[in-house]
Amino acid sequence: MTTPKTESPMHPKSHALIVIDVQNDFCPGGALAVAGGDNIVAGINALMDDFGVVVLTQDWHPVGHSSFASSHAGKSPLELIDMPYGPQVLWPDHCIQGTTGADFHADLRTDADLIIRKGMNPAIDSYSALFENDHTTPTGLEGYLRTRGITDVTLVGLATDFCVNYSAVDAANLGFKVTVRTDLCRGIDFDGSLAAAIEGMKNAGVTVF
């Protein structure tokens, strides 16, 4: 559902909203469902008019991506393996390019300034909206934000302890002032990952509330 932005933003035009991976596969019924992932959609939609710049991110994996457990003989989802760029959690096949699972949730507003797709390199995962998981290969989002004059970002979406977390820490490390709205995020909480992520974000200078 697309609703044109008509209201004046409440935040300065230097403040962007980044909506992380609100896609069918991360919502109830999806291949990698996050509990309550669909419950944040209405709140995110309502928040969009408060910002001068809105960015949506979309996990967009090719078939047979290296982060899929099915790509590794004898491995199961949520197992941890070592990749050339470091540890990698193996996931169920999800957000495969062009599939319904990779589509945004049907109720999410998509009248954004930019939609950035990540995780397209078959050899490396990309949790962060800003870098692939080697922490050095950029997605291009930083350049876009800089050219738009963005200094502050607020992050919402899925999942708190993975893609939101990585995006927030990377943004803070790049010098942006970062806020994460946990009321408009939902987490996987795999083996204590949610608490660790919140602590890590705060340690990086992210405002978490």
Disulfide bonds with the S-S distance in Angstrom:
none
